[in-house]
Amino acid sequence: MRIATVRPPSFPEVPSDRPLCIEPDRLWQVLCGDAGHWRAGVFSPAATSAAECVELERHDGPELFLLLSGRVTLLLADGSGGVREVALEPLRPIRVEAPHAGFCPDG
């Protein structure tokens, strides 16, 4: 499985003190951030199985995943050339530093 290194994108201009807009049908949408410190976004993978995930992403810092609804399973590099699956639990965050990908078993 290929590992891609992801560099931080520029952060979108967003108004303060107002709800942020989430665009439907996007794999990853950066909502806002603070360069060099953090960024927040929405992740909604199109893949429905581990077999559909052809690459793992490695970011320049740790990520926090929090399942809001539905089902998502993360694929995490296990350090020995393999991957392990971690099914996210609703409202139970997980901090990820390993190369990773994800899929929605229910589509």
N, C-alpha and C positions, 0 to 999 in steps of 0.2 A: 504494500500500500504506500502510495506517495505521501510525503509530508511537505506541506506548503508553509512557508514563513509569511505571516501576514503583518504588514506594517500599518501603523495607525493612520486612519483616514483623517482628512480635515473634518472638523466638527461643523454640523449645520448651524446656521443662525436660528436661534429659537427665542421666542419672547419669554421674559421672566414672569413668574407668578400667573401663568396660564397653562392649561392642559396642553400636552404635546400631542401631535397627530401621528398616529400609526398608520402606515400605508399597508393595505391588504395585499396578500399574495407575494410578499417579499421574503427571501430566505433570511436576510440579515439587514436590519436597519439601525444605523447609529442615530440615536435620538438627540444626544447632547454629550458634553464631556468637558474636561479640563485638561488641556494638553500636558502630557507628562505625568498625570496623576490618575485619572479615571475616565471612563466613558460608559454610557448606558445605552443599551439597545434592546431590540426585540429580535429573537431568533425563532424562526418557524421553518424547520427543514422540510424539503419536498420529498426526500427519500422515505420509503415506508419499510425498509429492511436494512440490515447491516450490509447485505450483498450489494446494495445500490450505492454505498458510500465508497468512493474510489480514492479519496485522499483525506488525510488528517491535517488540520490546521494547527500551526504553532504561532502564538501571538507574542508580542513584546512584553507582556505582563500577565498576571493571573486574571482569570475571569470568574464571575459569580453567576451561576445559573439558578433560576428560581422558576419552577413550573407553576404557571397561573391556571391553566386548564388543559384538558386533553391528556395525551400520553406522549412523552418524549423519552427516548433512550439515547444516552451518550455512548460513543465508542471512544475509549481512552487508550493511548499507547501504554503498554505495560512495562516498557523498559527493556524487554528481551526480544523485541521484534514482533511481538504479537499485540493484540488488542483485547480489552475486556469491555463488557457491556455494563452500564450502570443505568437502571431505570430511575428516572427522576420521580420523586414523591411530591405531591402537591404541597406548596408553601414550605418546603424544606430545602433551603439553599445548599449548593455544593460549590466549593471553590476549586477551580480547575487550572492546573499549570501544564499538564501533559498535552501533547498533540492530541487533537480530538476532532470528532465529527458527531453528527446526530441524525436520528431518524424518528419519524412519527409512525408507530405501528398501525394506527387507525387511519392514516392518510391525512 
